[in-house]
Amino acid sequence: MSILKLGSKGDEVKKLQEKLGLTADGAFGPKTDAAVKEFQKKNNLEVDGIVGPKTWNELNKIIDKPVSSGENKEKYPKMQNPKQYVHIIINYGHSEKTPGKCSPLYSTLSKTDQRYFQQYPQFGKDRYYEWMSNRVIGKQITASLKERGWMVDEIMQVSGNGLTEINTATKKYVKEYGSSNCIFISIHSNAAPAKDNGWANAKGWCIYTTKGQDKSDKLADCIYTYADEYFVKEDGRNIRKNTTDGDPDQESNFSVIWNAKQLGIPGVLTENFFFNDIDDLKYLVSEKGQNSIVRTHVMGIEDYIYKYMVRTMK
């Protein structure tokens, strides 16, 4: 195989793009360059964007056998491009019918803080509403994953009986795609006992899994890795960890992730900072905060897929 890099063109570039799950147009452009570098990073190769013998060697471990809709999805070989079989199920937590999931009124804040939050009406004009936020941020996560070639199924609650809606929809997707091909993520933000005018003083980001150890803990570990990178190292924010059982995730048998566990798929619930802490909320609604939340989820999910869902040929 030829050595390929930014600017290369032809059939070998098409083959490369197919291996990476990209649109095979035969032109090695910025998207292909970014995908190559990401692949090199995940496979402990030199991250230079140049597809030479070592990178080709790893790429050729991926079999490009397309998925046939008539086959039993539970028996798909995990040596093919994972973007052809992995389904990421994303639940945007809560609905308009759970109005209690909101911050105190912005009118309780200083004029300066009121003006700050007025910049972000997509999260609520008079106060922050969690159901709105979970959709705003969740849809960005979905869009980013789809742009990178992943298949995503969205679950949004519309009734007051949201847990039944989520669990029923998740079960339907798992039955359709197979439990070995699905991941479940529920997007939320946190709240703490109120203090001053309904506001609290609690900070941080975290992930919940069910109690005990299973593959959900591996998914949480991967996402926590990027939480450390983006929230802590880059943005100077706090993340909350419970390491009593040897890993950083919080544990609680919340219905939606318990349902995922019963269906045999990894499932986590992310709490994206505290919406009734003024400092956390400013970060949560900001463009910087949203970008870091999206990157943390997307990169962590991809990391889990490549580490634990893909079996390469040895």
Phi and psi restraints in degrees (value plus and minus 20) as a CYANA .aco file:
   2 SER   PHI     -94.3   -54.3
   2 SER   PSI     140.8   180.8
   3 ILE   PHI    -102.3   -62.3
   3 ILE   PSI     104.7   144.7
   4 LEU   PHI    -133.5   -93.5
   4 LEU   PSI     129.2   169.2
   5 LYS   PHI    -178.0  -138.0
   5 LYS   PSI     158.3   198.3
   6 LEU   PHI     -70.7   -30.7
   6 LEU   PSI     104.8   144.8
   7 GLY   PHI      83.3   123.3
   7 GLY   PSI     -36.1     3.9
   8 SER   PHI     -87.7   -47.7
   8 SER   PSI     133.8   173.8
   9 LYS   PHI    -161.9  -121.9
   9 LYS   PSI     138.2   178.2
  10 GLY   PHI     104.8   144.8
  10 GLY   PSI    -193.7  -153.7
  11 ASP   PHI     -86.0   -46.0
  11 ASP   PSI     -53.6   -13.6
  12 GLU   PHI     -88.3   -48.3
  12 GLU   PSI     -52.3   -12.3
  13 VAL   PHI     -85.8   -45.8
  13 VAL   PSI     -59.3   -19.3
  14 LYS   PHI     -80.2   -40.2
  14 LYS   PSI     -63.8   -23.8
  15 LYS   PHI     -81.3   -41.3
  15 LYS   PSI     -63.4   -23.4
  16 LEU   PHI     -78.9   -38.9
  16 LEU   PSI     -67.1   -27.1
  17 GLN   PHI     -84.3   -44.3
  17 GLN   PSI     -56.8   -16.8
  18 GLU   PHI     -84.6   -44.6
  18 GLU   PSI     -60.6   -20.6
  19 LYS   PHI     -80.3   -40.3
  19 LYS   PSI     -55.0   -15.0
  20 LEU   PHI    -111.1   -71.1
  20 LEU   PSI     -19.6    20.4
  21 GLY   PHI      56.0    96.0
  21 GLY   PSI       5.3    45.3
  22 LEU   PHI    -121.0   -81.0
  22 LEU   PSI     147.9   187.9
  23 THR   PHI     -86.0   -46.0
  23 THR   PSI     103.6   143.6
  24 ALA   PHI    -107.0   -67.0
  24 ALA   PSI      64.7   104.7
  25 ASP   PHI    -121.6   -81.6
  25 ASP   PSI     -22.8    17.2
  26 GLY   PHI      58.8    98.8
  26 GLY   PSI     -13.2    26.8
  27 ALA   PHI    -136.4   -96.4
  27 ALA   PSI      98.4   138.4
  28 PHE   PHI    -100.4   -60.4
  28 PHE   PSI      68.4   108.4
  29 GLY   PHI    -125.2   -85.2
  29 GLY   PSI    -186.5  -146.5
  30 PRO   PHI     -78.6   -38.6
  30 PRO   PSI     -59.0   -19.0
  31 LYS   PHI     -86.7   -46.7
  31 LYS   PSI     -60.7   -20.7
  32 THR   PHI     -86.7   -46.7
  32 THR   PSI     -61.0   -21.0
  33 ASP   PHI     -78.7   -38.7
  33 ASP   PSI     -65.2   -25.2
  34 ALA   PHI     -85.2   -45.2
  34 ALA   PSI     -60.4   -20.4
  35 ALA   PHI     -86.4   -46.4
  35 ALA   PSI     -59.0   -19.0
  36 VAL   PHI     -82.9   -42.9
  36 VAL   PSI     -65.6   -25.6
  37 LYS   PHI     -83.6   -43.6
  37 LYS   PSI     -58.5   -18.5
  38 GLU   PHI     -85.9   -45.9
  38 GLU   PSI     -62.1   -22.1
  39 PHE   PHI     -82.2   -42.2
  39 PHE   PSI     -63.6   -23.6
  40 GLN   PHI     -82.0   -42.0
  40 GLN   PSI     -61.0   -21.0
  41 LYS   PHI     -82.4   -42.4
  41 LYS   PSI     -64.8   -24.8
  42 LYS   PHI     -89.5   -49.5
  42 LYS   PSI     -41.2    -1.2
  43 ASN   PHI    -128.9   -88.9
  43 ASN   PSI      -1.0    39.0
  44 ASN   PHI      36.1    76.1
  44 ASN   PSI      19.4    59.4
  45 LEU   PHI    -123.5   -83.5
  45 LEU   PSI     147.0   187.0
  46 GLU   PHI     -84.6   -44.6
  46 GLU   PSI     105.6   145.6
  47 VAL   PHI    -109.4   -69.4
  47 VAL   PSI      64.9   104.9
  48 ASP   PHI    -144.3  -104.3
  48 ASP   PSI     -23.5    16.5
  49 GLY   PHI      56.5    96.5
  49 GLY   PSI     -17.2    22.8
  50 ILE   PHI    -119.6   -79.6
  50 ILE   PSI     104.4   144.4
  51 VAL   PHI    -112.4   -72.4
  51 VAL   PSI      72.5   112.5
  52 GLY   PHI    -125.9   -85.9
  52 GLY   PSI    -184.0  -144.0
  53 PRO   PHI     -76.5   -36.5
  53 PRO   PSI     -62.5   -22.5
  54 LYS   PHI     -87.1   -47.1
  54 LYS   PSI     -62.3   -22.3
  55 THR   PHI     -88.1   -48.1
  55 THR   PSI     -61.6   -21.6
  56 TRP   PHI     -80.3   -40.3
  56 TRP   PSI     -59.0   -19.0
  57 ASN   PHI     -78.0   -38.0
  57 ASN   PSI     -63.3   -23.3
  58 GLU   PHI     -91.6   -51.6
  58 GLU   PSI     -59.8   -19.8
  59 LEU   PHI     -82.6   -42.6
  59 LEU   PSI     -56.6   -16.6
  60 ASN   PHI     -94.3   -54.3
  60 ASN   PSI     -24.6    15.4
  61 LYS   PHI     -98.6   -58.6
  61 LYS   PSI     -32.6     7.4
  62 ILE   PHI    -110.4   -70.4
  62 ILE   PSI     101.2   141.2
  63 ILE   PHI    -106.5   -66.5
  63 ILE   PSI     113.2   153.2
  64 ASP   PHI    -112.6   -72.6
  64 ASP   PSI       3.7    43.7
  65 LYS   PHI     -81.2   -41.2
  65 LYS   PSI      98.5   138.5
  66 PRO   PHI     -89.4   -49.4
  66 PRO   PSI     132.5   172.5
  67 VAL   PHI     -97.3   -57.3
  67 VAL   PSI     110.1   150.1
  68 SER   PHI    -117.9   -77.9
  68 SER   PSI     107.9   147.9
  69 SER   PHI     -84.4   -44.4
  69 SER   PSI     -37.2     2.8
  70 GLY   PHI    -107.7   -67.7
  70 GLY   PSI     -28.7    11.3
  71 GLU   PHI    -103.0   -63.0
  71 GLU   PSI     143.7   183.7
  72 ASN   PHI     -96.3   -56.3
  72 ASN   PSI      92.2   132.2
  73 LYS   PHI     -83.6   -43.6
  73 LYS   PSI     -43.5    -3.5
  74 GLU   PHI     -87.4   -47.4
  74 GLU   PSI     -38.6     1.4
  75 LYS   PHI    -128.3   -88.3
  75 LYS   PSI      -7.5    32.5
  76 TYR   PHI     -82.7   -42.7
  76 TYR   PSI     113.1   153.1
  77 PRO   PHI     -87.7   -47.7
  77 PRO   PSI     115.4   155.4
  78 LYS   PHI    -108.5   -68.5
  78 LYS   PSI      12.0    52.0
  79 MET   PHI    -124.3   -84.3
  79 MET   PSI     -26.0    14.0
  80 GLN   PHI    -107.7   -67.7
  80 GLN   PSI     156.7   196.7
  81 ASN   PHI     -80.5   -40.5
  81 ASN   PSI      99.7   139.7
  82 PRO   PHI     -82.1   -42.1
  82 PRO   PSI     -41.9    -1.9
  83 LYS   PHI     -90.2   -50.2
  83 LYS   PSI     -28.8    11.2
  84 GLN   PHI    -109.8   -69.8
  84 GLN   PSI     -31.6     8.4
  85 TYR   PHI    -157.5  -117.5
  85 TYR   PSI     -40.4    -0.4
  86 VAL   PHI     -98.0   -58.0
  86 VAL   PSI     112.5   152.5
  87 HIS   PHI    -137.4   -97.4
  87 HIS   PSI     103.2   143.2
  88 ILE   PHI    -120.6   -80.6
  88 ILE   PSI      95.2   135.2
  89 ILE   PHI    -116.7   -76.7
  89 ILE   PSI      99.1   139.1
  90 ILE   PHI    -137.1   -97.1
  90 ILE   PSI     104.4   144.4
  91 ASN   PHI    -123.3   -83.3
  91 ASN   PSI     105.9   145.9
  92 TYR   PHI    -110.1   -70.1
  92 TYR   PSI      83.8   123.8
  93 GLY   PHI     -78.2   -38.2
  93 GLY   PSI     119.2   159.2
  94 HIS   PHI      53.0    93.0
  94 HIS   PSI     148.6   188.6
  95 SER   PHI    -155.6  -115.6
  95 SER   PSI     156.5   196.5
  96 GLU   PHI     -81.2   -41.2
  96 GLU   PSI     -40.0     0.0
  97 LYS   PHI    -105.4   -65.4
  97 LYS   PSI     -13.8    26.2
  98 THR   PHI    -136.7   -96.7
  98 THR   PSI      47.0    87.0
  99 PRO   PHI     -87.0   -47.0
  99 PRO   PSI     -35.4     4.6
 100 GLY   PHI     -87.2   -47.2
 100 GLY   PSI     -38.2     1.8
 101 LYS   PHI    -104.5   -64.5
 101 LYS   PSI      55.9    95.9
 102 CYS   PHI    -175.4  -135.4
 102 CYS   PSI     141.6   181.6
 103 SER   PHI     -99.5   -59.5
 103 SER   PSI     148.1   188.1
 104 PRO   PHI     -81.1   -41.1
 104 PRO   PSI     146.5   186.5
 105 LEU   PHI     -81.6   -41.6
 105 LEU   PSI     121.1   161.1
 106 TYR   PHI     -83.2   -43.2
 106 TYR   PSI     -42.0    -2.0
 107 SER   PHI     -85.5   -45.5
 107 SER   PSI     -33.1     6.9
 108 THR   PHI    -101.0   -61.0
 108 THR   PSI     -27.5    12.5
 109 LEU   PHI    -116.8   -76.8
 109 LEU   PSI     151.7   191.7
 110 SER   PHI     -85.6   -45.6
 110 SER   PSI     139.7   179.7
 111 LYS   PHI     -79.5   -39.5
 111 LYS   PSI     -56.7   -16.7
 112 THR   PHI     -83.3   -43.3
 112 THR   PSI     -65.3   -25.3
 113 ASP   PHI     -88.1   -48.1
 113 ASP   PSI     -56.0   -16.0
 114 GLN   PHI     -80.2   -40.2
 114 GLN   PSI     -63.6   -23.6
 115 ARG   PHI     -84.3   -44.3
 115 ARG   PSI     -55.2   -15.2
 116 TYR   PHI     -81.4   -41.4
 116 TYR   PSI     -70.2   -30.2
 117 PHE   PHI     -93.1   -53.1
 117 PHE   PSI     -42.3    -2.3
 118 GLN   PHI     -85.0   -45.0
 118 GLN   PSI     -35.4     4.6
 119 GLN   PHI     -92.9   -52.9
 119 GLN   PSI     -34.2     5.8
 120 TYR   PHI    -146.6  -106.6
 120 TYR   PSI      41.4    81.4
 121 PRO   PHI     -85.5   -45.5
 121 PRO   PSI     -36.5     3.5
 122 GLN   PHI     -85.7   -45.7
 122 GLN   PSI     -34.7     5.3
 123 PHE   PHI    -118.9   -78.9
 123 PHE   PSI     -22.9    17.1
 124 GLY   PHI     107.8   147.8
 124 GLY   PSI     112.3   152.3
 125 LYS   PHI    -102.4   -62.4
 125 LYS   PSI     -57.2   -17.2
 126 ASP   PHI    -117.6   -77.6
 126 ASP   PSI     -42.5    -2.5
 127 ARG   PHI    -184.3  -144.3
 127 ARG   PSI     149.2   189.2
 128 TYR   PHI    -101.3   -61.3
 128 TYR   PSI     112.4   152.4
 129 TYR   PHI    -134.8   -94.8
 129 TYR   PSI     103.1   143.1
 130 GLU   PHI     -82.3   -42.3
 130 GLU   PSI     -60.8   -20.8
 131 TRP   PHI     -80.8   -40.8
 131 TRP   PSI     -55.3   -15.3
 132 MET   PHI     -89.7   -49.7
 132 MET   PSI     -64.4   -24.4
 133 SER   PHI     -82.0   -42.0
 133 SER   PSI     -64.0   -24.0
 134 ASN   PHI     -80.9   -40.9
 134 ASN   PSI     -51.5   -11.5
 135 ARG   PHI     -97.0   -57.0
 135 ARG   PSI     -63.8   -23.8
 136 VAL   PHI     -78.7   -38.7
 136 VAL   PSI     -71.1   -31.1
 137 ILE   PHI     -95.9   -55.9
 137 ILE   PSI     -61.1   -21.1
 138 GLY   PHI     -80.7   -40.7
 138 GLY   PSI     -60.2   -20.2
 139 LYS   PHI     -88.1   -48.1
 139 LYS   PSI     -50.0   -10.0
 140 GLN   PHI     -88.4   -48.4
 140 GLN   PSI     -60.0   -20.0
 141 ILE   PHI     -82.0   -42.0
 141 ILE   PSI     -66.0   -26.0
 142 THR   PHI     -79.9   -39.9
 142 THR   PSI     -66.8   -26.8
 143 ALA   PHI     -81.6   -41.6
 143 ALA   PSI     -60.5   -20.5
 144 SER   PHI     -86.0   -46.0
 144 SER   PSI     -63.7   -23.7
 145 LEU   PHI     -82.8   -42.8
 145 LEU   PSI     -63.1   -23.1
 146 LYS   PHI     -85.8   -45.8
 146 LYS   PSI     -59.1   -19.1
 147 GLU   PHI     -81.3   -41.3
 147 GLU   PSI     -50.6   -10.6
 148 ARG   PHI    -108.2   -68.2
 148 ARG   PSI     -14.4    25.6
 149 GLY   PHI      77.9   117.9
 149 GLY   PSI     -14.1    25.9
 150 TRP   PHI    -108.4   -68.4
 150 TRP   PSI     133.1   173.1
 151 MET   PHI    -110.6   -70.6
 151 MET   PSI     105.6   145.6
 152 VAL   PHI    -147.1  -107.1
 152 VAL   PSI     115.4   155.4
 153 ASP   PHI    -135.2   -95.2
 153 ASP   PSI     106.2   146.2
 154 GLU   PHI    -120.0   -80.0
 154 GLU   PSI     119.7   159.7
 155 ILE   PHI    -143.9  -103.9
 155 ILE   PSI      97.8   137.8
 156 MET   PHI    -140.1  -100.1
 156 MET   PSI     112.8   152.8
 157 GLN   PHI     -99.0   -59.0
 157 GLN   PSI     120.0   160.0
 158 VAL   PHI    -144.5  -104.5
 158 VAL   PSI     -37.2     2.8
 159 SER   PHI    -132.8   -92.8
 159 SER   PSI     155.4   195.4
 160 GLY   PHI     -92.7   -52.7
 160 GLY   PSI     -38.8     1.2
 161 ASN   PHI    -115.8   -75.8
 161 ASN   PSI      38.1    78.1
 162 GLY   PHI     -84.5   -44.5
 162 GLY   PSI     -56.9   -16.9
 163 LEU   PHI     -82.9   -42.9
 163 LEU   PSI     -61.0   -21.0
 164 THR   PHI     -84.1   -44.1
 164 THR   PSI     -61.2   -21.2
 165 GLU   PHI     -77.7   -37.7
 165 GLU   PSI     -69.2   -29.2
 166 ILE   PHI     -83.7   -43.7
 166 ILE   PSI     -69.2   -29.2
 167 ASN   PHI     -85.1   -45.1
 167 ASN   PSI     -57.5   -17.5
 168 THR   PHI     -86.6   -46.6
 168 THR   PSI     -64.8   -24.8
 169 ALA   PHI     -84.9   -44.9
 169 ALA   PSI     -61.7   -21.7
 170 THR   PHI     -81.4   -41.4
 170 THR   PSI     -64.3   -24.3
 171 LYS   PHI     -80.5   -40.5
 171 LYS   PSI     -59.4   -19.4
 172 LYS   PHI     -82.5   -42.5
 172 LYS   PSI     -65.8   -25.8
 173 TYR   PHI     -84.7   -44.7
 173 TYR   PSI     -62.0   -22.0
 174 VAL   PHI     -85.0   -45.0
 174 VAL   PSI     -60.2   -20.2
 175 LYS   PHI     -82.7   -42.7
 175 LYS   PSI     -58.2   -18.2
 176 GLU   PHI     -93.0   -53.0
 176 GLU   PSI     -62.6   -22.6
 177 TYR   PHI    -120.5   -80.5
 177 TYR   PSI     -40.9    -0.9
 178 GLY   PHI      78.1   118.1
 178 GLY   PSI     117.7   157.7
 179 SER   PHI     -84.7   -44.7
 179 SER   PSI     -49.6    -9.6
 180 SER   PHI     -95.5   -55.5
 180 SER   PSI     -26.5    13.5
 181 ASN   PHI    -131.6   -91.6
 181 ASN   PSI     -13.1    26.9
 182 CYS   PHI    -139.3   -99.3
 182 CYS   PSI     128.8   168.8
 183 ILE   PHI    -151.2  -111.2
 183 ILE   PSI     123.3   163.3
 184 PHE   PHI    -141.9  -101.9
 184 PHE   PSI     110.5   150.5
 185 ILE   PHI    -153.2  -113.2
 185 ILE   PSI     109.4   149.4
 186 SER   PHI    -131.0   -91.0
 186 SER   PSI     105.7   145.7
 187 ILE   PHI    -117.5   -77.5
 187 ILE   PSI     106.3   146.3
 188 HIS   PHI    -163.2  -123.2
 188 HIS   PSI     154.3   194.3
 189 SER   PHI    -153.5  -113.5
 189 SER   PSI     142.4   182.4
 190 ASN   PHI    -120.4   -80.4
 190 ASN   PSI     147.7   187.7
 191 ALA   PHI    -165.5  -125.5
 191 ALA   PSI     136.9   176.9
 192 ALA   PHI    -148.7  -108.7
 192 ALA   PSI     142.3   182.3
 193 PRO   PHI     -72.9   -32.9
 193 PRO   PSI     113.6   153.6
 194 ALA   PHI     -91.2   -51.2
 194 ALA   PSI     130.0   170.0
 195 LYS   PHI    -146.2  -106.2
 195 LYS   PSI    -108.8   -68.8
 196 ASP   PHI    -108.1   -68.1
 196 ASP   PSI      94.2   134.2
 197 ASN   PHI      33.9    73.9
 197 ASN   PSI      11.1    51.1
 198 GLY   PHI      69.9   109.9
 198 GLY   PSI     -30.1     9.9
 199 TRP   PHI    -106.6   -66.6
 199 TRP   PSI     137.2   177.2
 200 ALA   PHI    -144.9  -104.9
 200 ALA   PSI    -199.7  -159.7
 201 ASN   PHI    -152.1  -112.1
 201 ASN   PSI      55.9    95.9
 202 ALA   PHI    -163.3  -123.3
 202 ALA   PSI     116.0   156.0
 203 LYS   PHI    -150.2  -110.2
 203 LYS   PSI     139.3   179.3
 204 GLY   PHI     100.7   140.7
 204 GLY   PSI     144.6   184.6
 205 TRP   PHI    -138.4   -98.4
 205 TRP   PSI     126.3   166.3
 206 CYS   PHI    -178.0  -138.0
 206 CYS   PSI     151.3   191.3
 207 ILE   PHI    -144.6  -104.6
 207 ILE   PSI     123.1   163.1
 208 TYR   PHI    -129.8   -89.8
 208 TYR   PSI     119.0   159.0
 209 THR   PHI    -141.6  -101.6
 209 THR   PSI     153.4   193.4
 210 THR   PHI     -94.8   -54.8
 210 THR   PSI     147.4   187.4
 211 LYS   PHI     -90.4   -50.4
 211 LYS   PSI     123.6   163.6
 212 GLY   PHI      74.2   114.2
 212 GLY   PSI     155.5   195.5
 213 GLN   PHI    -125.5   -85.5
 213 GLN   PSI     108.8   148.8
 214 ASP   PHI    -175.9  -135.9
 214 ASP   PSI    -186.4  -146.4
 215 LYS   PHI     -88.6   -48.6
 215 LYS   PSI     -37.7     2.3
 216 SER   PHI     -82.1   -42.1
 216 SER   PSI     -53.5   -13.5
 217 ASP   PHI     -85.5   -45.5
 217 ASP   PSI     -54.0   -14.0
 218 LYS   PHI     -86.8   -46.8
 218 LYS   PSI     -61.3   -21.3
 219 LEU   PHI     -82.2   -42.2
 219 LEU   PSI     -64.6   -24.6
 220 ALA   PHI     -81.5   -41.5
 220 ALA   PSI     -61.3   -21.3
 221 ASP   PHI     -78.2   -38.2
 221 ASP   PSI     -64.6   -24.6
 222 CYS   PHI     -83.8   -43.8
 222 CYS   PSI     -61.8   -21.8
 223 ILE   PHI     -89.8   -49.8
 223 ILE   PSI     -57.8   -17.8
 224 TYR   PHI     -81.0   -41.0
 224 TYR   PSI     -54.6   -14.6
 225 THR   PHI     -76.7   -36.7
 225 THR   PSI     -63.8   -23.8
 226 TYR   PHI     -99.7   -59.7
 226 TYR   PSI     -45.2    -5.2
 227 ALA   PHI     -82.4   -42.4
 227 ALA   PSI     -62.2   -22.2
 228 ASP   PHI     -80.2   -40.2
 228 ASP   PSI     -62.1   -22.1
 229 GLU   PHI     -87.9   -47.9
 229 GLU   PSI     -70.0   -30.0
 230 TYR   PHI    -108.4   -68.4
 230 TYR   PSI     -67.8   -27.8
 231 PHE   PHI     -93.9   -53.9
 231 PHE   PSI     -68.5   -28.5
 232 VAL   PHI    -101.3   -61.3
 232 VAL   PSI     -80.1   -40.1
 233 LYS   PHI     -90.4   -50.4
 233 LYS   PSI     -62.9   -22.9
 234 GLU   PHI    -105.0   -65.0
 234 GLU   PSI     -62.0   -22.0
 235 ASP   PHI    -126.8   -86.8
 235 ASP   PSI     -26.6    13.4
 236 GLY   PHI      47.1    87.1
 236 GLY   PSI      10.0    50.0
 237 ARG   PHI    -116.5   -76.5
 237 ARG   PSI     151.4   191.4
 238 ASN   PHI    -120.0   -80.0
 238 ASN   PSI     118.4   158.4
 239 ILE   PHI    -141.3  -101.3
 239 ILE   PSI     126.2   166.2
 240 ARG   PHI    -120.8   -80.8
 240 ARG   PSI     110.5   150.5
 241 LYS   PHI    -149.5  -109.5
 241 LYS   PSI     128.3   168.3
 242 ASN   PHI    -146.3  -106.3
 242 ASN   PSI      79.0   119.0
 243 THR   PHI    -117.9   -77.9
 243 THR   PSI      -4.8    35.2
 244 THR   PHI     -82.6   -42.6
 244 THR   PSI     -46.0    -6.0
 245 ASP   PHI    -126.6   -86.6
 245 ASP   PSI      -4.3    35.7
 246 GLY   PHI      74.1   114.1
 246 GLY   PSI     -24.5    15.5
 247 ASP   PHI    -154.5  -114.5
 247 ASP   PSI     147.8   187.8
 248 PRO   PHI    -105.8   -65.8
 248 PRO   PSI     -31.5     8.5
 249 ASP   PHI     -94.0   -54.0
 249 ASP   PSI     134.5   174.5
 250 GLN   PHI    -100.6   -60.6
 250 GLN   PSI     137.0   177.0
 251 GLU   PHI    -147.7  -107.7
 251 GLU   PSI     108.5   148.5
 252 SER   PHI    -182.5  -142.5
 252 SER   PSI     121.8   161.8
 253 ASN   PHI    -105.1   -65.1
 253 ASN   PSI      37.8    77.8
 254 PHE   PHI     -78.2   -38.2
 254 PHE   PSI     124.2   164.2
 255 SER   PHI     -74.3   -34.3
 255 SER   PSI     -65.6   -25.6
 256 VAL   PHI     -90.0   -50.0
 256 VAL   PSI     -54.8   -14.8
 257 ILE   PHI    -104.5   -64.5
 257 ILE   PSI     -46.0    -6.0
 258 TRP   PHI     -85.6   -45.6
 258 TRP   PSI     -59.7   -19.7
 259 ASN   PHI     -82.3   -42.3
 259 ASN   PSI     -61.9   -21.9
 260 ALA   PHI     -80.4   -40.4
 260 ALA   PSI     -62.1   -22.1
 261 LYS   PHI     -81.4   -41.4
 261 LYS   PSI     -63.6   -23.6
 262 GLN   PHI     -85.0   -45.0
 262 GLN   PSI     -47.4    -7.4
 263 LEU   PHI    -104.7   -64.7
 263 LEU   PSI     -24.4    15.6
 264 GLY   PHI      61.3   101.3
 264 GLY   PSI       4.2    44.2
 265 ILE   PHI    -141.4  -101.4
 265 ILE   PSI     131.3   171.3
 266 PRO   PHI     -87.8   -47.8
 266 PRO   PSI     113.8   153.8
 267 GLY   PHI    -162.8  -122.8
 267 GLY   PSI     113.7   153.7
 268 VAL   PHI    -153.6  -113.6
 268 VAL   PSI     137.1   177.1
 269 LEU   PHI    -142.7  -102.7
 269 LEU   PSI     100.3   140.3
 270 THR   PHI    -119.6   -79.6
 270 THR   PSI     115.4   155.4
 271 GLU   PHI    -127.7   -87.7
 271 GLU   PSI      82.4   122.4
 272 ASN   PHI    -110.0   -70.0
 272 ASN   PSI      55.5    95.5
 273 PHE   PHI      50.9    90.9
 273 PHE   PSI     152.0   192.0
 274 PHE   PHI    -117.4   -77.4
 274 PHE   PSI     100.8   140.8
 275 PHE   PHI    -102.6   -62.6
 275 PHE   PSI     -27.1    12.9
 276 ASN   PHI    -131.6   -91.6
 276 ASN   PSI       0.9    40.9
 277 ASP   PHI    -129.9   -89.9
 277 ASP   PSI     102.6   142.6
 278 ILE   PHI     -80.4   -40.4
 278 ILE   PSI     -63.6   -23.6
 279 ASP   PHI     -85.4   -45.4
 279 ASP   PSI     -66.6   -26.6
 280 ASP   PHI     -82.4   -42.4
 280 ASP   PSI     -61.1   -21.1
 281 LEU   PHI     -86.5   -46.5
 281 LEU   PSI     -57.6   -17.6
 282 LYS   PHI     -79.4   -39.4
 282 LYS   PSI     -61.5   -21.5
 283 TYR   PHI     -89.8   -49.8
 283 TYR   PSI     -63.6   -23.6
 284 LEU   PHI     -78.2   -38.2
 284 LEU   PSI     -62.6   -22.6
 285 VAL   PHI    -105.0   -65.0
 285 VAL   PSI     -35.4     4.6
 286 SER   PHI     -90.6   -50.6
 286 SER   PSI     137.6   177.6
 287 GLU   PHI     -80.7   -40.7
 287 GLU   PSI     -60.5   -20.5
 288 LYS   PHI     -81.3   -41.3
 288 LYS   PSI     -66.8   -26.8
 289 GLY   PHI     -83.9   -43.9
 289 GLY   PSI     -64.5   -24.5
 290 GLN   PHI     -80.7   -40.7
 290 GLN   PSI     -64.2   -24.2
 291 ASN   PHI     -80.9   -40.9
 291 ASN   PSI     -62.3   -22.3
 292 SER   PHI     -88.8   -48.8
 292 SER   PSI     -57.6   -17.6
 293 ILE   PHI     -82.8   -42.8
 293 ILE   PSI     -64.8   -24.8
 294 VAL   PHI     -83.2   -43.2
 294 VAL   PSI     -68.1   -28.1
 295 ARG   PHI     -81.7   -41.7
 295 ARG   PSI     -60.8   -20.8
 296 THR   PHI     -79.4   -39.4
 296 THR   PSI     -66.0   -26.0
 297 HIS   PHI     -87.0   -47.0
 297 HIS   PSI     -70.1   -30.1
 298 VAL   PHI     -82.3   -42.3
 298 VAL   PSI     -68.8   -28.8
 299 MET   PHI     -88.3   -48.3
 299 MET   PSI     -57.7   -17.7
 300 GLY   PHI     -85.8   -45.8
 300 GLY   PSI     -61.4   -21.4
 301 ILE   PHI     -83.3   -43.3
 301 ILE   PSI     -67.2   -27.2
 302 GLU   PHI     -80.2   -40.2
 302 GLU   PSI     -61.9   -21.9
 303 ASP   PHI     -79.1   -39.1
 303 ASP   PSI     -64.2   -24.2
 304 TYR   PHI     -82.1   -42.1
 304 TYR   PSI     -64.9   -24.9
 305 ILE   PHI     -79.8   -39.8
 305 ILE   PSI     -67.9   -27.9
 306 TYR   PHI     -91.8   -51.8
 306 TYR   PSI     -50.3   -10.3
 307 LYS   PHI    -102.1   -62.1
 307 LYS   PSI     -57.9   -17.9
 308 TYR   PHI    -141.4  -101.4
 308 TYR   PSI     -34.3     5.7
 309 MET   PHI    -126.9   -86.9
 309 MET   PSI     -35.2     4.8
 310 VAL   PHI    -126.0   -86.0
 310 VAL   PSI     105.4   145.4
 311 ARG   PHI    -124.7   -84.7
 311 ARG   PSI      93.6   133.6
 312 THR   PHI    -108.2   -68.2
 312 THR   PSI     134.7   174.7
 313 MET   PHI     -92.9   -52.9
 313 MET   PSI     111.3   151.3
